[in-house]
Amino acid sequence: MRVERSPRFDRAYKKLPLEVRERFKEKLRLLAESKFTHPSLRVKRIKGTTAIWEASIDMNHRFTFEKITGGIRLRVIGPHKVINTP
């Protein structure tokens, strides 16, 4: 699966604690292997959008992405409140 990252994602990712970044890497692997269906990811479409999805890293952190040809484009990552800000 091809993975692209937005500049906003890269900036937010660098600010995360190491343990959250490590958990994210595992969730990204699960996302690719399970084709978005692994229960621990809790993947759902963001309300009011047609192409933006979110997935959980843990109970406090999540990330958003768009499905693109051959993979995904990561949009933003962080605590729940960060995801809900445009």
N, CA, C and O of each residue as an XYZ file, in Angstrom:
344
protein
N       0.844     -1.174      0.000
C       0.000      0.000      0.000
C       0.891      1.239      0.000
O       1.821      1.356      0.797
N       0.588      2.147     -0.900
C       1.326      3.408     -0.988
C       0.808      4.359      0.092
O      -0.399      4.449      0.317
N       1.715      5.064      0.756
C       1.331      6.011      1.804
C       1.951      7.368      1.500
O       3.170      7.503      1.396
N       1.092      8.363      1.359
C       1.535      9.746      1.201
C       1.216     10.484      2.491
O       0.285     10.120      3.209
N       1.990     11.521      2.784
C       1.775     12.305      4.006
C       1.637     13.786      3.650
O       2.380     14.311      2.821
N       0.689     14.435      4.280
C       0.536     15.880      4.082
C       1.561     16.600      4.960
O       2.040     16.031      5.941
N       1.897     17.830      4.622
C       2.801     18.600      5.482
C       2.245     18.761      6.906
O       2.999     18.726      7.879
N       0.933     18.937      7.018
C       0.307     19.066      8.346
C       0.513     17.788      9.151
O       0.794     17.847     10.348
N       0.374     16.632      8.500
C       0.595     15.358      9.180
C       2.039     15.288      9.688
O       2.278     14.950     10.847
N       2.990     15.607      8.824
C       4.409     15.528      9.207
C       4.723     16.422     10.400
O       5.448     16.010     11.306
N       4.189     17.638     10.411
C       4.439     18.555     11.537
C       3.862     17.992     12.836
O       4.521     18.021     13.875
N       2.642     17.484     12.777
C       1.990     16.949     13.979
C       2.674     15.668     14.457
O       2.817     15.451     15.660
N       3.092     14.830     13.526
C       3.740     13.557     13.871
C       5.023     13.799     14.661
O       5.296     13.099     15.636
N       5.801     14.778     14.245
C       7.073     15.087     14.917
C       6.879     15.535     16.366
O       7.784     15.387     17.188
N       5.711     16.077     16.679
C       5.434     16.576     18.029
C       4.928     15.486     18.975
O       4.864     15.697     20.186
N       4.570     14.332     18.433
C       4.019     13.258     19.267
C       5.102     12.578     20.096
O       6.257     12.508     19.676
N       4.730     12.076     21.274
C       5.691     11.294     22.061
C       6.095     10.021     21.305
O       5.328      9.501     20.495
N       7.277      9.543     21.574
C       7.808      8.365     20.891
C       6.862      7.169     20.985
O       6.668      6.468     19.992
N       6.271      6.920     22.151
C       5.401      5.752     22.303
C       4.155      5.848     21.416
O       3.670      4.825     20.934
N       3.633      7.049     21.192
C       2.478      7.220     20.305
C       2.904      6.989     18.854
O       2.173      6.370     18.082
N       4.078      7.482     18.488
C       4.573      7.255     17.125
C       4.772      5.770     16.857
O       4.474      5.295     15.761
N       5.271      5.031     17.844
C       5.459      3.588     17.680
C       4.112      2.875     17.533
O       3.974      1.978     16.702
N       3.120      3.270     18.337
C       1.781      2.678     18.222
C       1.175      2.994     16.864
O       0.510      2.151     16.263
N       1.407      4.215     16.379
C       0.887      4.586     15.063
C       1.458      3.672     13.980
O       0.722      3.219     13.104
N       2.742      3.403     14.032
C       3.363      2.534     13.020
C       2.688      1.165     12.990
O       2.460      0.607     11.917
N       2.371      0.629     14.158
C       1.674     -0.655     14.244
C       0.267     -0.545     13.657
O      -0.177     -1.444     12.944
N      -0.429      0.538     13.948
C      -1.786      0.727     13.416
C      -1.763      0.894     11.900
O      -2.664      0.419     11.209
N      -0.750      1.559     11.388
C      -0.630      1.718      9.940
C      -0.419      0.359      9.273
O      -0.973      0.087      8.207
N       0.390     -0.492      9.913
C       0.591     -1.853      9.400
C      -0.732     -2.619      9.406
O      -1.062     -3.287      8.427
N      -1.483     -2.528     10.492
C      -2.790     -3.194     10.575
C      -3.746     -2.667      9.508
O      -4.493     -3.435      8.903
N      -3.718     -1.369      9.284
C      -4.578     -0.765      8.277
C      -4.301     -1.368      6.908
O      -5.229     -1.691      6.167
N      -3.029     -1.518      6.575
C      -2.650     -2.079      5.277
C      -3.002     -3.563      5.178
O      -3.528     -4.011      4.159
N      -2.714     -4.320      6.227
C      -2.949     -5.760      6.191
C      -4.425     -6.125      6.205
O      -4.837     -7.083      5.551
N      -5.221     -5.369      6.946
C      -6.630     -5.731      7.110
C      -7.547     -5.030      6.115
O      -8.762     -5.232      6.131
N      -6.967     -4.214      5.258
C      -7.754     -3.440      4.300
C      -8.833     -2.617      5.013
O      -9.999     -2.614      4.620
N      -8.412     -1.925      6.065
C      -9.230     -0.960      6.806
C     -10.273     -1.591      7.729
O     -11.152     -0.879      8.214
N     -10.210     -2.893      7.988
C     -11.284     -3.530      8.750
C     -10.895     -4.023     10.135
O     -11.761     -4.536     10.845
N      -9.665     -3.899     10.552
C      -9.281     -4.416     11.866
C     -10.053     -3.656     12.954
O     -10.061     -2.425     12.961
N     -10.706     -4.392     13.876
C     -11.560     -3.740     14.883
C     -10.847     -2.716     15.762
O     -11.464     -1.730     16.164
N      -9.584     -2.918     16.069
C      -8.895     -1.984     16.958
C      -8.667     -0.617     16.302
O      -8.377      0.358     16.997
N      -8.792     -0.538     14.992
C      -8.610      0.735     14.293
C      -9.830      1.644     14.422
O      -9.708      2.868     14.384
N     -11.002      1.038     14.575
C     -12.259      1.786     14.666
C     -12.357      2.810     13.531
O     -12.624      3.987     13.771
N     -12.139      2.355     12.303
C     -12.178      3.222     11.122
C     -13.616      3.669     10.862
O     -14.545      2.862     10.867
N     -13.776      4.970     10.635
C     -15.090      5.497     10.264
C     -14.901      6.760      9.437
O     -13.890      7.454      9.546
N     -15.895      7.037      8.613
C     -15.860      8.245      7.799
C     -16.164      9.437      8.700
O     -17.005      9.345      9.594
N     -15.485     10.543      8.467
C     -15.732     11.756      9.233
C     -17.036     12.374      8.732
O     -17.226     12.568      7.532
N     -17.930     12.679      9.675
C     -19.234     13.250      9.330
C     -19.065     14.513      8.494
O     -18.184     15.337      8.739
N     -19.934     14.637      7.504
C     -19.916     15.812      6.654
C     -18.910     15.740      5.518
O     -18.764     16.697      4.757
N     -18.211     14.610      5.393
C     -17.251     14.439      4.292
C     -17.629     13.197      3.491
O     -18.389     12.348      3.958
N     -17.101     13.106      2.309
C     -17.345     11.913      1.500
C     -16.093     11.072      1.340
O     -16.180      9.903      0.962
N     -14.929     11.645      1.620
C     -13.695     10.913      1.326
C     -12.655     10.958      2.441
O     -11.529     10.503      2.240
N     -13.000     11.493      3.608
C     -12.025     11.582      4.695
C     -12.428     10.608      5.794
O     -13.577     10.582      6.237
N     -11.463      9.815      6.219
C     -11.688      8.769      7.206
C     -10.806      9.016      8.421
O      -9.790      9.705      8.332
N     -11.201      8.448      9.559
C     -10.365      8.513     10.747
C     -10.176      7.120     11.301
O     -11.008      6.235     11.095
N      -9.066      6.932     12.012
C      -8.766      5.660     12.665
C      -8.102      5.952     14.002
O      -7.438      6.975     14.170
N      -8.288      5.042     14.947
C      -7.737      5.220     16.288
C      -6.341      4.632     16.416
O      -6.038      3.573     15.865
N      -5.505      5.339     17.151
C      -4.197      4.822     17.541
C      -4.328      4.226     18.938
O      -3.883      3.109     19.200
N      -4.947      4.996     19.826
C      -5.272      4.555     21.186
C      -6.504      5.347     21.603
O      -7.130      5.995     20.765
N      -6.856      5.306     22.859
C      -8.080      5.994     23.296
C      -7.961      7.517     23.233
O      -8.978      8.209     23.280
N      -6.758      8.048     23.130
C      -6.572      9.502     23.119
C      -6.066     10.065     21.798
O      -6.090     11.281     21.605
N      -5.611      9.218     20.889
C      -5.006      9.696     19.644
C      -5.622      8.999     18.439
O      -5.983      7.823     18.484
N      -5.726      9.763     17.370
C      -6.213      9.190     16.121
C      -5.577      9.919     14.951
O      -4.855     10.901     15.123
N      -5.860      9.417     13.762
C      -5.342     10.045     12.557
C      -6.417     10.026     11.482
O      -7.332      9.203     11.514
N      -6.294     10.945     10.529
C      -7.231     10.973      9.416
C      -6.478     10.683      8.128
O      -5.276     10.919      8.011
N      -7.238     10.160      7.161
C      -6.642      9.821      5.876
C      -7.692      9.858      4.780
O      -8.896      9.825      5.034
N      -7.195      9.928      3.554
C      -8.024      9.814      2.356
C      -7.553      8.588      1.599
O      -6.355      8.313      1.538
N      -8.478      7.859      1.029
C      -8.105      6.737      0.175
C      -7.726      7.301     -1.188
O      -8.456      8.105     -1.768
N      -6.570      6.866     -1.689
C      -6.103      7.275     -3.016
C      -5.804      6.012     -3.810
O      -5.787      4.918     -3.245
N      -5.573      6.145     -5.082
C      -5.257      4.998     -5.910
C      -4.019      4.299     -5.378
O      -2.941      4.891     -5.314
N      -4.173      3.044     -4.999
C      -3.043      2.256     -4.524
C      -2.648      2.482     -3.081
O      -1.638      1.940     -2.632
N      -3.428      3.281     -2.329
C      -3.036      3.502     -0.940
C      -3.844      4.568     -0.245
O      -5.043      4.715     -0.478
N      -3.157      5.326      0.629
C      -3.809      6.373      1.406
C      -2.928      7.609      1.479
O      -1.714      7.549      1.286
N      -3.575      8.727      1.763
C      -2.859      9.978      2.045
C      -3.187     10.366      3.475
O      -4.344     10.638      3.797
N      -2.174     10.393      4.336
C      -2.349     10.763      5.734
C      -2.514     12.269      5.819
O      -1.738     13.020      5.228
N      -3.527     12.713      6.557
C      -3.860     14.136      6.618
C      -3.398     14.812      7.898
O      -2.714     15.835      7.850
N      -3.774     14.237      9.063
C      -3.418     14.828     10.355
C      -3.403     13.718     11.395
O      -4.039     12.679     11.215
N      -2.679     13.941     12.478
C      -2.559     12.970     13.549
C      -2.483     13.713     14.864
O      -1.909     14.800     14.933
N      -3.060     13.137     15.911
C      -2.966     13.775     17.216
C      -4.120     13.416     18.121
O      -4.862     12.471     17.854
N      -4.272     14.182     19.208
C      -5.385     13.958     20.129
C      -6.719     14.246     19.415
O      -6.746     14.917     18.383
N      -7.796     13.741     19.968
C      -9.115     13.893     19.348
C      -9.422     15.341     18.994
O      -9.948     15.601     17.911
N      -9.115     16.285     19.863
C      -9.469     17.689     19.607
C      -8.745     18.236     18.388
O      -9.285     19.110     17.709
N      -7.548     17.759     18.087
C      -6.799     18.218     16.914
C      -7.476     17.753     15.635
O      -7.522     18.486     14.647
N      -7.992     16.551     15.653
C      -8.639     15.981     14.468
C      -9.883     16.776     14.092
O     -10.198     16.905     12.909
N     -10.587     17.307     15.073
C     -11.831     17.998     14.813
C     -11.666     19.449     14.390
O     -12.661     20.137     14.165
N     -10.433     19.928     14.277
C     -10.196     21.303     13.829
C      -9.788     21.286     12.356
O      -8.931     20.496     11.959
N     -10.386     22.138     11.561
C     -10.082     22.140     10.108
C      -8.647     22.453      9.783
O      -8.271     22.484      8.611
